[in-house]
Amino acid sequence: MLTKDIKKIKKQIIYRCFYTGTKETDLLYKKILLNKIDILKSSDLKLLLDLFNDFSDNEIFKFLIKKKSPPIKYKNIIKKIIKIFYLK
């Protein structure tokens, strides 16, 4: 993936993280995603953007706190996000 494309995807993810709609996801996204976005691979970034486009913040939050099982397509990115959270 081109560097220009990666930068565009990162900007879209960052924008999405700032406009979530709930305090829980605001805090979670800022702590996990915004501070650690540079450690994600380009394939992870693309998948994360797809996740944001396919699900509401409440649904993603439920995936992250394991109240709801994510679709198979997103299981690995959810696991990575959870792992990043514990790395702090």
SULVEN-V138602 format. One record per residue. N is the residue number from 0. BURIAL is 1 if it has 9 or more other C-alpha atoms within 8 Angstrom, else 0. D_LAST is the distance of its C-alpha to the last C-alpha in Angstrom with 1 decimal. Layout:
n:N burial:BURIAL d_last:D_LAST
n:N burial:BURIAL d_last:D_LAST
//
This chain:
n:0 burial:0 d_last:27.3
n:1 burial:0 d_last:28.3
n:2 burial:0 d_last:26.1
n:3 burial:0 d_last:27.7
n:4 burial:0 d_last:26.9
n:5 burial:1 d_last:23.2
n:6 burial:0 d_last:23.1
n:7 burial:0 d_last:25.1
n:8 burial:1 d_last:22.8
n:9 burial:1 d_last:19.7
n:10 burial:0 d_last:21.8
n:11 burial:1 d_last:22.7
n:12 burial:1 d_last:19.2
n:13 burial:1 d_last:18.2
n:14 burial:0 d_last:21.5
n:15 burial:1 d_last:20.9
n:16 burial:1 d_last:17.6
n:17 burial:0 d_last:19.5
n:18 burial:0 d_last:22.3
n:19 burial:1 d_last:21.2
n:20 burial:0 d_last:23.5
n:21 burial:0 d_last:21.5
n:22 burial:0 d_last:19.4
n:23 burial:0 d_last:17.0
n:24 burial:1 d_last:16.5
n:25 burial:1 d_last:16.4
n:26 burial:0 d_last:13.4
n:27 burial:1 d_last:11.6
n:28 burial:1 d_last:12.6
n:29 burial:1 d_last:11.8
n:30 burial:1 d_last:8.2
n:31 burial:1 d_last:7.7
n:32 burial:1 d_last:10.8
n:33 burial:1 d_last:11.9
n:34 burial:0 d_last:9.1
n:35 burial:1 d_last:8.7
n:36 burial:1 d_last:12.4
n:37 burial:0 d_last:13.7
n:38 burial:0 d_last:12.3
n:39 burial:0 d_last:14.2
n:40 burial:0 d_last:17.8
n:41 burial:0 d_last:20.7
n:42 burial:0 d_last:21.7
n:43 burial:1 d_last:18.3
n:44 burial:1 d_last:18.8
n:45 burial:1 d_last:22.3
n:46 burial:1 d_last:21.5
n:47 burial:1 d_last:18.9
n:48 burial:1 d_last:21.6
n:49 burial:0 d_last:24.1
n:50 burial:1 d_last:22.1
n:51 burial:1 d_last:22.0
n:52 burial:0 d_last:25.7
n:53 burial:0 d_last:26.7
n:54 burial:0 d_last:25.0
n:55 burial:0 d_last:24.6
n:56 burial:1 d_last:21.4
n:57 burial:0 d_last:22.5
n:58 burial:1 d_last:23.0
n:59 burial:1 d_last:19.6
n:60 burial:1 d_last:18.0
n:61 burial:1 d_last:20.3
n:62 burial:1 d_last:19.2
n:63 burial:1 d_last:15.5
n:64 burial:0 d_last:16.5
n:65 burial:0 d_last:19.0
n:66 burial:0 d_last:22.0
n:67 burial:0 d_last:23.5
n:68 burial:0 d_last:23.6
n:69 burial:1 d_last:23.0
n:70 burial:0 d_last:25.7
n:71 burial:0 d_last:25.7
n:72 burial:0 d_last:25.2
n:73 burial:1 d_last:21.7
n:74 burial:1 d_last:20.5
n:75 burial:0 d_last:18.7
n:76 burial:1 d_last:16.8
n:77 burial:1 d_last:15.8
n:78 burial:0 d_last:14.6
n:79 burial:0 d_last:12.6
n:80 burial:1 d_last:11.0
n:81 burial:1 d_last:10.3
n:82 burial:0 d_last:9.0
n:83 burial:1 d_last:6.5
n:84 burial:1 d_last:5.5
n:85 burial:0 d_last:5.4
n:86 burial:0 d_last:3.8
n:87 burial:0 d_last:0.0
//
